[in-house]
Amino acid sequence: MGQSLVKNYMHIIFSTKNREPLISESFETELHNVLGNICKKQDCQPVKIGGYTDHVHILCMMSKKITLITLLEKVKGQSSKWMKTQDESLANFYWQDGYGAFSVSPRDVEKVKAYIANQHEHHSKQSFQDEYRRILKRYDAEYDERYIWD
């Protein structure tokens, strides 16, 4: 086969350090745009980006040219630097060390997009921790509760 064809949708989730509610509505949309632009620069096309005051969700099409960890280093590093420029109170803004990344079937992309778009309403009823545990369970991901929260 002469061509390399890749179509990998990835749902990436990560929180602010210690789940601090630092993502205010005043710059949330711009943060999501920043995250999308970083993904684009890494040849990972963003499909939907959203989140809440303490975390973000990124649904993107992974590039065949970059590893997941490289994408996350760029996304978290560059967006953290950007956040620190938005307000004096964010001078010590950091993302958590870890992340969740889950493959998404093309037939489920619309469902995941809708889920990400509905984060504000969703989190009026459920915490990020409960949401994340539910996602981990859905993907049958093994984890140790002592180490997923930082």
N, CA, C and O atoms as a DFTB+ gen file, in Angstrom:
600 C
 N C O
     1  1       0.845      -1.171       0.000
     2  2       0.000       0.000       0.000
     3  2       0.892       1.235       0.000
     4  3       1.742       1.382       0.878
     5  1       0.710       2.113      -0.963
     6  2       1.562       3.280      -1.122
     7  2       1.183       4.468      -0.251
     8  3       2.003       5.356      -0.021
     9  1      -0.056       4.489       0.237
    10  2      -0.527       5.625       1.021
    11  2      -0.632       5.264       2.495
    12  3      -0.933       4.124       2.850
    13  1      -0.380       6.244       3.341
    14  2      -0.615       6.064       4.781
    15  2      -1.879       6.824       5.136
    16  3      -1.909       8.053       5.080
    17  1      -2.914       6.100       5.498
    18  2      -4.199       6.714       5.805
    19  2      -4.513       6.536       7.284
    20  3      -4.470       5.425       7.813
    21  1      -4.827       7.639       7.937
    22  2      -5.090       7.616       9.367
    23  2      -6.328       8.466       9.649
    24  3      -6.459       9.581       9.143
    25  1      -7.216       7.933      10.448
    26  2      -8.378       8.702      10.899
    27  2      -8.652       8.312      12.346
    28  3      -9.450       7.416      12.622
    29  1      -7.979       8.999      13.261
    30  2      -8.083       8.714      14.689
    31  2      -8.669       9.909      15.409
    32  3      -8.005      10.932      15.578
    33  1      -9.919       9.778      15.834
    34  2     -10.524      10.800      16.679
    35  2     -10.110      10.532      18.117
    36  3     -10.123       9.387      18.569
    37  1      -9.743      11.588      18.835
    38  2      -9.298      11.449      20.212
    39  2     -10.068      12.442      21.089
    40  3     -10.155      13.629      20.774
    41  1     -10.618      11.940      22.179
    42  2     -11.277      12.775      23.183
    43  2     -10.293      12.920      24.341
    44  3      -9.998      11.953      25.043
    45  1      -9.794      14.129      24.529
    46  2      -8.764      14.419      25.527
    47  2      -9.388      15.261      26.633
    48  3     -10.118      16.217      26.370
    49  1      -9.089      14.889      27.870
    50  2      -9.660      15.582      29.027
    51  2      -8.535      15.858      30.021
    52  3      -7.749      14.968      30.343
    53  1      -8.466      17.092      30.502
    54  2      -7.546      17.391      31.600
    55  2      -8.078      18.563      32.406
    56  3      -8.877      19.368      31.928
    57  1      -7.609      18.630      33.636
    58  2      -8.119      19.588      34.610
    59  2      -7.058      20.628      34.956
    60  3      -5.870      20.458      34.679
    61  1      -7.525      21.697      35.565
    62  2      -6.598      22.642      36.172
    63  2      -5.938      21.952      37.370
    64  3      -6.487      20.999      37.923
    65  1      -4.792      22.426      37.754
    66  2      -4.090      21.875      38.921
    67  2      -5.015      21.947      40.136
    68  3      -5.575      22.997      40.449
    69  1      -5.158      20.815      40.805
    70  2      -6.028      20.693      41.981
    71  2      -7.479      21.053      41.690
    72  3      -8.241      21.381      42.599
    73  1      -7.852      20.991      40.421
    74  2      -9.216      21.259      39.988
    75  2      -9.714      22.640      40.423
    76  3     -10.899      22.829      40.698
    77  1      -8.802      23.581      40.479
    78  2      -9.167      24.956      40.841
    79  2     -10.088      25.531      39.765
    80  3      -9.809      25.357      38.579
    81  1     -11.170      26.206      40.137
    82  2     -12.106      26.766      39.159
    83  2     -11.590      28.092      38.581
    84  3     -12.118      29.161      38.889
    85  1     -10.571      28.006      37.754
    86  2      -9.874      29.203      37.272
    87  2     -10.260      29.626      35.855
    88  3      -9.821      30.674      35.382
    89  1     -11.068      28.829      35.186
    90  2     -11.438      29.160      33.810
    91  2     -12.763      29.922      33.854
    92  3     -13.839      29.324      33.855
    93  1     -12.667      31.234      33.891
    94  2     -13.876      32.059      33.993
    95  2     -14.506      32.235      32.614
    96  3     -13.844      32.090      31.586
    97  1     -15.778      32.546      32.619
    98  2     -16.504      32.746      31.362
    99  2     -15.932      33.900      30.552
   100  3     -16.095      33.941      29.332
   101  1     -15.262      34.840      31.216
   102  2     -14.746      36.013      30.507
   103  2     -13.661      35.672      29.488
   104  3     -13.472      36.415      28.525
   105  1     -12.957      34.583      29.679
   106  2     -11.951      34.199      28.687
   107  2     -12.027      32.732      28.285
   108  3     -11.109      32.219      27.645
   109  1     -13.102      32.056      28.650
   110  2     -13.272      30.644      28.306
   111  2     -13.272      30.412      26.789
   112  3     -12.571      29.527      26.300
   113  1     -14.046      31.193      26.054
   114  2     -14.122      31.020      24.603
   115  2     -12.764      31.241      23.964
   116  3     -12.359      30.490      23.076
   117  1     -12.069      32.257      24.408
   118  2     -10.737      32.530      23.844
   119  2      -9.763      31.408      24.184
   120  3      -8.941      31.033      23.347
   121  1      -9.841      30.862      25.410
   122  2      -8.996      29.721      25.766
   123  2      -9.268      28.551      24.824
   124  3      -8.333      27.915      24.338
   125  1     -10.528      28.269      24.568
   126  2     -10.868      27.173      23.658
   127  2     -10.314      27.432      22.255
   128  3      -9.865      26.504      21.582
   129  1     -10.345      28.688      21.817
   130  2      -9.747      29.032      20.521
   131  2      -8.236      28.835      20.539
   132  3      -7.658      28.340      19.571
   133  1      -7.603      29.223      21.634
   134  2      -6.149      29.021      21.777
   135  2      -5.824      27.528      21.699
   136  3      -4.907      27.125      20.983
   137  1      -6.576      26.713      22.436
   138  2      -6.362      25.259      22.414
   139  2      -6.532      24.711      20.989
   140  3      -5.737      23.889      20.533
   141  1      -7.565      25.172      20.304
   142  2      -7.793      24.723      18.924
   143  2      -6.664      25.119      17.989
   144  3      -6.259      24.333      17.132
   145  1      -6.156      26.329      18.149
   146  2      -5.052      26.782      17.288
   147  2      -3.776      25.994      17.554
   148  3      -3.023      25.702      16.625
   149  1      -3.530      25.649      18.811
   150  2      -2.352      24.829      19.126
   151  2      -2.496      23.460      18.470
   152  3      -1.542      22.941      17.891
   153  1      -3.685      22.880      18.562
   154  2      -3.930      21.578      17.903
   155  2      -3.677      21.687      16.400
   156  3      -3.008      20.834      15.816
   157  1      -4.210      22.733      15.779
   158  2      -4.028      22.920      14.336
   159  2      -2.552      23.006      13.965
   160  3      -2.123      22.413      12.976
   161  1      -1.770      23.747      14.761
   162  2      -0.343      23.888      14.485
   163  2       0.388      22.557      14.577
   164  3       1.461      22.395      13.996
   165  1      -0.184      21.607      15.302
   166  2       0.404      20.265      15.423
   167  2      -0.223      19.297      14.415
   168  3      -0.013      18.087      14.495
   169  1      -0.989      19.837      13.473
   170  2      -1.655      19.052      12.429
   171  2      -2.696      18.084      13.018
   172  3      -2.956      17.020      12.456
   173  1      -3.280      18.471      14.152
   174  2      -4.366      17.713      14.778
   175  2      -5.611      18.592      14.710
   176  3      -5.769      19.522      15.501
   177  1      -6.478      18.293      13.775
   178  2      -7.628      19.157      13.538
   179  2      -8.636      19.091      14.683
   180  3      -9.164      18.020      14.984
   181  1      -8.907      20.238      15.326
   182  2      -9.904      20.239      16.394
   183  2     -11.302      20.056      15.810
   184  3     -11.635      20.633      14.775
   185  1     -12.105      19.254      16.479
   186  2     -13.484      19.028      16.077
   187  2     -14.412      19.793      17.013
   188  3     -15.337      20.470      16.564
   189  1     -14.159      19.681      18.324
   190  2     -14.943      20.398      19.331
   191  2     -14.096      20.568      20.578
   192  3     -13.419      19.636      21.013
   193  1     -14.137      21.767      21.153
   194  2     -13.420      22.045      22.393
   195  2     -14.403      22.717      23.338
   196  3     -15.153      23.611      22.946
   197  1     -14.388      22.279      24.571
   198  2     -15.277      22.857      25.572
   199  2     -14.780      22.509      26.949
   200  3     -13.668      22.007      27.113
   201  1     -15.597      22.773      27.931
   202  2     -15.221      22.442      29.287
   203  2     -15.994      23.251      30.287
   204  3     -17.088      23.745      30.012
   205  1     -15.411      23.378      31.444
   206  2     -16.051      24.076      32.537
   207  2     -14.975      24.847      33.293
   208  3     -13.864      24.999      32.786
   209  1     -15.273      25.325      34.466
   210  2     -14.351      26.202      35.196
   211  2     -13.065      25.521      35.616
   212  3     -12.071      26.194      35.889
   213  1     -13.066      24.170      35.673
   214  2     -11.892      23.458      36.189
   215  2     -11.318      22.405      35.242
   216  3     -10.421      21.657      35.630
   217  1     -11.821      22.334      34.005
   218  2     -11.280      21.336      33.085
   219  2     -11.677      21.645      31.643
   220  3     -12.552      22.471      31.381
   221  1     -11.011      20.959      30.720
   222  2     -11.336      21.095      29.298
   223  2     -11.467      19.712      28.654
   224  3     -10.899      18.718      29.106
   225  1     -12.241      19.710      27.586
   226  2     -12.394      18.540      26.718
   227  2     -11.962      18.979      25.323
   228  3     -12.361      20.043      24.850
   229  1     -11.157      18.169      24.678
   230  2     -10.749      18.430      23.301
   231  2     -11.083      17.184      22.492
   232  3     -10.613      16.090      22.803
   233  1     -11.889      17.351      21.464
   234  2     -12.114      16.280      20.495
   235  2     -11.378      16.712      19.236
   236  3     -11.690      17.743      18.640
   237  1     -10.404      15.913      18.844
   238  2      -9.614      16.285      17.670
   239  2      -9.308      15.050      16.833
   240  3      -9.435      13.913      17.287
   241  1      -8.908      15.311      15.620
   242  2      -8.441      14.274      14.717
   243  2      -6.920      14.243      14.852
   244  3      -6.243      15.205      14.491
   245  1      -6.393      13.154      15.365
   246  2      -4.947      13.058      15.579
   247  2      -4.208      13.006      14.249
   248  3      -4.652      12.372      13.292
   249  1      -3.091      13.675      14.216
   250  2      -2.209      13.641      13.056
   251  2      -1.437      12.324      13.036
   252  3      -1.188      11.721      14.080
   253  1      -1.071      11.897      11.862
   254  2      -0.213      10.712      11.756
   255  2       1.252      11.088      11.979
   256  3       2.121      10.216      11.984
   257  1       1.529      12.389      12.166
   258  2       2.899      12.870      12.280
   259  2       3.339      13.165      13.709
   260  3       4.502      13.502      13.928
   261  1       2.440      13.048      14.690
   262  2       2.769      13.486      16.043
   263  2       2.227      12.467      17.052
   264  3       1.188      11.845      16.836
   265  1       2.948      12.320      18.140
   266  2       2.480      11.419      19.193
   267  2       1.504      12.162      20.100
   268  3       1.498      13.392      20.153
   269  1       0.701      11.415      20.793
   270  2      -0.261      12.002      21.721
   271  2       0.449      12.807      22.804
   272  3       0.029      13.920      23.119
   273  1       1.506      12.265      23.370
   274  2       2.207      12.967      24.453
   275  2       2.816      14.280      23.956
   276  3       2.837      15.263      24.696
   277  1       3.304      14.312      22.726
   278  2       3.844      15.560      22.171
   279  2       2.730      16.587      22.011
   280  3       2.913      17.764      22.325
   281  1       1.578      16.140      21.523
   282  2       0.444      17.055      21.400
   283  2       0.072      17.623      22.766
   284  3      -0.131      18.830      22.898
   285  1      -0.018      16.772      23.778
   286  2      -0.417      17.243      25.114
   287  2       0.616      18.176      25.709
   288  3       0.249      19.141      26.378
   289  1       1.899      17.923      25.489
   290  2       2.931      18.832      25.994
   291  2       2.772      20.212      25.384
   292  3       2.877      21.220      26.083
   293  1       2.520      20.264      24.086
   294  2       2.344      21.555      23.399
   295  2       1.069      22.241      23.872
   296  3       1.087      23.422      24.220
   297  1      -0.038      21.502      23.885
   298  2      -1.332      22.078      24.250
   299  2      -1.308      22.616      25.674
   300  3      -1.695      23.759      25.916
   301  1      -0.854      21.793      26.615
   302  2      -0.876      22.218      28.005
   303  2       0.158      23.312      28.278
   304  3      -0.137      24.278      28.982
   305  1       1.349      23.173      27.735
   306  2       2.398      24.158      27.973
   307  2       2.061      25.527      27.406
   308  3       2.152      26.533      28.109
   309  1       1.672      25.567      26.140
   310  2       1.396      26.853      25.501
   311  2       0.133      27.513      26.048
   312  3       0.090      28.732      26.213
   313  1      -0.894      26.714      26.330
   314  2      -2.134      27.307      26.849
   315  2      -1.953      27.775      28.291
   316  3      -2.565      28.761      28.700
   317  1      -1.126      27.087      29.056
   318  2      -0.841      27.523      30.425
   319  2      -0.133      28.881      30.403
   320  3      -0.459      29.769      31.190
   321  1       0.824      29.034      29.508
   322  2       1.513      30.324      29.375
   323  2       0.529      31.418      28.989
   324  3       0.597      32.530      29.511
   325  1      -0.391      31.105      28.069
   326  2      -1.393      32.073      27.638
   327  2      -2.293      32.467      28.814
   328  3      -2.564      33.650      29.023
   329  1      -2.754      31.474      29.578
   330  2      -3.637      31.752      30.713
   331  2      -2.981      32.722      31.692
   332  3      -3.641      33.621      32.214
   333  1      -1.705      32.545      31.936
   334  2      -0.997      33.391      32.903
   335  2      -0.971      34.851      32.481
   336  3      -0.766      35.730      33.319
   337  1      -1.175      35.127      31.192
   338  2      -1.175      36.508      30.702
   339  2      -2.552      37.153      30.790
   340  3      -2.679      38.350      30.530
   341  1      -3.576      36.404      31.146
   342  2      -4.938      36.922      31.108
   343  2      -5.341      37.731      32.329
   344  3      -6.215      38.594      32.242
   345  1      -4.714      37.461      33.461
   346  2      -5.092      38.156      34.692
   347  2      -3.988      37.928      35.729
   348  3      -3.370      36.864      35.763
   349  1      -3.753      38.914      36.555
   350  2      -2.728      38.771      37.602
   351  2      -3.018      37.586      38.516
   352  3      -2.093      36.933      38.998
   353  1      -4.287      37.309      38.755
   354  2      -4.659      36.212      39.655
   355  2      -4.299      34.846      39.071
   356  3      -4.336      33.844      39.784
   357  1      -3.950      34.794      37.781
   358  2      -3.611      33.528      37.124
   359  2      -2.102      33.338      36.958
   360  3      -1.671      32.473      36.196
   361  1      -1.313      34.121      37.650
   362  2       0.145      34.036      37.528
   363  2       0.668      32.645      37.850
   364  3       1.697      32.227      37.318
   365  1      -0.035      31.931      38.718
   366  2       0.382      30.576      39.086
   367  2      -0.540      29.518      38.491
   368  3      -0.745      28.462      39.090
   369  1      -1.092      29.795      37.324
   370  2      -1.986      28.830      36.675
   371  2      -1.189      27.633      36.148
   372  3      -0.138      27.794      35.528
   373  1      -1.705      26.449      36.406
   374  2      -1.111      25.223      35.868
   375  2      -2.228      24.235      35.545
   376  3      -3.295      24.258      36.158
   377  1      -1.965      23.382      34.589
   378  2      -2.821      22.235      34.339
   379  2      -2.340      21.076      35.205
   380  3      -1.181      21.052      35.619
   381  1      -3.213      20.123      35.479
   382  2      -2.801      18.924      36.205
   383  2      -1.746      18.198      35.376
   384  3      -1.668      18.394      34.163
   385  1      -0.941      17.370      36.016
   386  2       0.090      16.633      35.297
   387  2      -0.513      15.621      34.323
   388  3      -0.048      15.496      33.190
   389  1      -1.527      14.913      34.754
   390  2      -2.090      13.840      33.942
   391  2      -3.160      14.307      32.980
   392  3      -3.445      15.499      32.866
   393  1      -3.740      13.350      32.296
   394  2      -4.806      13.602      31.337
   395  2      -5.486      12.274      31.028
   396  3      -4.966      11.206      31.347
   397  1      -6.634      12.358      30.412
   398  2      -7.297      11.186      29.863
   399  2      -7.399      11.371      28.370
   400  3      -7.694      12.469      27.898
   401  1      -7.162      10.318      27.624
   402  2      -7.278      10.380      26.163
   403  2      -7.935       9.085      25.698
   404  3      -7.454       7.988      25.980
   405  1      -9.039       9.240      24.982
   406  2      -9.853       8.092      24.618
   407  2     -10.217       8.161      23.142
   408  3     -10.652       9.199      22.644
   409  1     -10.033       7.046      22.454
   410  2     -10.381       7.000      21.036
   411  2     -11.895       7.058      20.878
   412  3     -12.643       6.558      21.718
   413  1     -12.324       7.669      19.803
   414  2     -13.747       7.829      19.526
   415  2     -14.028       7.268      18.132
   416  3     -13.364       7.633      17.162
   417  1     -14.988       6.404      18.046
   418  2     -15.408       5.858      16.768
   419  2     -16.024       6.975      15.919
   420  3     -16.715       7.837      16.462
   421  1     -15.790       6.981      14.601
   422  2     -16.409       7.999      13.753
   423  2     -17.931       8.056      13.908
   424  3     -18.525       9.126      13.776
   425  1     -18.554       6.933      14.183
   426  2     -20.018       6.948      14.339
   427  2     -20.459       7.617      15.639
   428  3     -21.636       7.942      15.789
   429  1     -19.526       7.832      16.594
   430  2     -19.860       8.472      17.868
   431  2     -19.408       9.934      17.957
   432  3     -19.593      10.572      18.993
   433  1     -18.829      10.460      16.905
   434  2     -18.286      11.821      16.942
   435  2     -19.371      12.847      17.264
   436  3     -19.142      13.733      18.087
   437  1     -20.526      12.754      16.648
   438  2     -21.591      13.732      16.899
   439  2     -22.056      13.681      18.356
   440  3     -22.354      14.714      18.955
   441  1     -22.116      12.488      18.914
   442  2     -22.526      12.333      20.314
   443  2     -21.494      12.989      21.243
   444  3     -21.869      13.664      22.202
   445  1     -20.211      12.798      20.967
   446  2     -19.161      13.393      21.796
   447  2     -19.150      14.913      21.629
   448  3     -18.953      15.643      22.600
   449  1     -19.359      15.385      20.412
   450  2     -19.441      16.834      20.186
   451  2     -20.566      17.451      21.012
   452  3     -20.378      18.490      21.644
   453  1     -21.723      16.817      21.008
   454  2     -22.861      17.321      21.780
   455  2     -22.560      17.290      23.272
   456  3     -22.917      18.213      24.003
   457  1     -21.909      16.240      23.715
   458  2     -21.537      16.114      25.125
   459  2     -20.609      17.255      25.535
   460  3     -20.803      17.865      26.586
   461  1     -19.617      17.541      24.722
   462  2     -18.662      18.613      25.020
   463  2     -19.370      19.969      24.993
   464  3     -19.093      20.824      25.833
   465  1     -20.267      20.170      24.048
   466  2     -20.985      21.446      23.933
   467  2     -21.880      21.707      25.149
   468  3     -22.205      22.858      25.443
   469  1     -22.270      20.665      25.843
   470  2     -23.228      20.760      26.939
   471  2     -22.568      20.767      28.314
   472  3     -23.229      20.455      29.305
   473  1     -21.308      21.106      28.403
   474  2     -20.568      21.006      29.662
   475  2     -21.130      21.882      30.782
   476  3     -21.197      21.431      31.926
   477  1     -21.526      23.095      30.494
   478  2     -22.010      23.980      31.562
   479  2     -23.273      23.422      32.204
   480  3     -23.390      23.398      33.429
   481  1     -24.194      22.984      31.403
   482  2     -25.418      22.394      31.960
   483  2     -25.101      21.091      32.691
   484  3     -25.620      20.830      33.776
   485  1     -24.254      20.291      32.086
   486  2     -23.877      19.000      32.665
   487  2     -23.278      19.185      34.064
   488  3     -23.591      18.428      34.983
   489  1     -22.423      20.187      34.214
   490  2     -21.728      20.367      35.488
   491  2     -22.527      21.159      36.516
   492  3     -22.035      21.419      37.614
   493  1     -23.725      21.535      36.179
   494  2     -24.607      22.071      37.211
   495  2     -25.148      20.923      38.060
   496  3     -25.708      21.149      39.133
   497  1     -24.979      19.688      37.573
   498  2     -25.500      18.508      38.261
   499  2     -24.426      17.518      38.694
   500  3     -24.680      16.682      39.562
   501  1     -23.237      17.593      38.113
   502  2     -22.215      16.585      38.381
   503  2     -20.833      17.227      38.425
   504  3     -20.521      18.097      37.612
   505  1     -20.008      16.798      39.374
   506  2     -18.649      17.329      39.494
   507  2     -17.748      16.746      38.409
   508  3     -18.062      15.726      37.794
   509  1     -16.622      17.420      38.192
   510  2     -15.640      16.901      37.239
   511  2     -15.172      15.511      37.658
   512  3     -15.045      14.621      36.817
   513  1     -14.916      15.318      38.950
   514  2     -14.434      14.017      39.415
   515  2     -15.427      12.905      39.086
   516  3     -15.029      11.843      38.606
   517  1     -16.702      13.135      39.337
   518  2     -17.719      12.118      39.028
   519  2     -17.817      11.881      37.522
   520  3     -17.951      10.744      37.069
   521  1     -17.750      12.965      36.758
   522  2     -17.777      12.840      35.303
   523  2     -16.601      11.990      34.814
   524  3     -16.773      11.086      33.996
   525  1     -15.420      12.288      35.322
   526  2     -14.214      11.605      34.859
   527  2     -14.233      10.127      35.255
   528  3     -13.853       9.262      34.465
   529  1     -14.677       9.843      36.482
   530  2     -14.812       8.432      36.893
   531  2     -15.769       7.678      35.968
   532  3     -15.518       6.532      35.595
   533  1     -16.858       8.337      35.608
   534  2     -17.842       7.706      34.719
   535  2     -17.225       7.425      33.345
   536  3     -17.469       6.366      32.766
   537  1     -16.444       8.345      32.826
   538  2     -15.778       8.143      31.536
   539  2     -14.767       7.005      31.640
   540  3     -14.693       6.154      30.754
   541  1     -13.995       6.990      32.714
   542  2     -13.024       5.909      32.914
   543  2     -13.727       4.555      32.960
   544  3     -13.241       3.576      32.394
   545  1     -14.846       4.508      33.622
   546  2     -15.611       3.258      33.704
   547  2     -16.131       2.849      32.325
   548  3     -16.069       1.677      31.954
   549  1     -16.639       3.816      31.576
   550  2     -17.160       3.521      30.235
   551  2     -16.076       2.922      29.336
   552  3     -16.349       2.035      28.527
   553  1     -14.844       3.417      29.487
   554  2     -13.737       2.919      28.668
   555  2     -13.003       1.752      29.325
   556  3     -11.995       1.271      28.808
   557  1     -13.517       1.304      30.464
   558  2     -12.914       0.189      31.184
   559  2     -11.433       0.455      31.462
   560  3     -10.594      -0.439      31.351
   561  1     -11.133       1.703      31.825
   562  2      -9.753       2.110      32.106
   563  2      -9.411       1.806      33.556
   564  3     -10.152       2.175      34.467
   565  1      -8.310       1.145      33.763
   566  2      -7.848       0.871      35.130
   567  2      -7.151       2.114      35.666
   568  3      -6.361       2.750      34.968
   569  1      -7.454       2.449      36.912
   570  2      -6.819       3.618      37.515
   571  2      -6.771       3.443      39.024
   572  3      -7.494       2.631      39.601
   573  1      -5.911       4.217      39.635
   574  2      -5.781       4.233      41.085
   575  2      -6.235       5.611      41.551
   576  3      -5.614       6.621      41.219
   577  1      -7.296       5.647      42.303
   578  2      -7.904       6.897      42.768
   579  2      -6.871       7.823      43.442
   580  3      -7.004       9.045      43.374
   581  1      -5.862       7.255      44.081
   582  2      -4.859       8.069      44.777
   583  2      -4.025       8.914      43.836
   584  3      -3.429       9.903      44.261
   585  1      -3.971       8.544      42.563
   586  2      -3.041       9.206      41.651
   587  2      -3.689       9.969      40.507
   588  3      -2.976      10.579      39.710
   589  1      -5.004       9.960      40.396
   590  2      -5.594      10.662      39.252
   591  2      -5.928      12.121      39.533
   592  3      -6.221      12.885      38.613
   593  1      -5.885      12.503      40.794
   594  2      -6.213      13.886      41.148
   595  2      -4.957      14.606      41.645
   596  3      -4.362      14.196      42.642
   597  1      -4.564      15.649      40.971
   598  2      -3.446      16.476      41.450
   599  2      -3.747      17.932      41.226
   600  3      -2.930      18.790      41.562
